């Protein structure tokens, strides 16, 4: 879904939401879980996404230099607590392939690169395998710049386990 940049943020109009402090944009890490577990993203999208409530302990082969600069981590189906945030995707970057316009996760994952090239990546039988011999990567994680990030504080929607956040926990999350 591509949002109208001139339209007011719908998330700001909903009671029970809180902007995440520390600036208008946040960096998030998107690591595929494959098998259709991931949410698709595209530059310009404004939507609600699920994020891990805290930094996941498993980050695979993501170098700490990239992970350390991220404040949010997209949820990819692992059975741990999660939170929901509204945000606008400002930019998506792959460490080797550069800018990415969109990642479609509705079948085999499709990465649309910034210059228009499209790469299909297997998401079921051989997750992470790309048939294109010119692609020199097996890593498919990306760093996403998000704008207008708003944490959903409404009851029953914040975490899978339906844990209420105390004021101290909300402060620790930057709410």
Beta strands, then each sheet from edge to edge (+ up, - down):
strand 1: 17-19
strand 2: 25-30
strand 3: 41-42
strand 4: 46-52
strand 5: 72-73
strand 6: 82-94
strand 7: 98-104
strand 8: 109-113
strand 9: 118-121
strand 10: 142-152
sheet 1: 1+ 10- 2+ 5+
sheet 2: 1+ 10- 6+ 4-
sheet 3: 1+ 10- 6+ 7- 3+
sheet 4: 1+ 10- 6+ 7- 8+ 9-
end
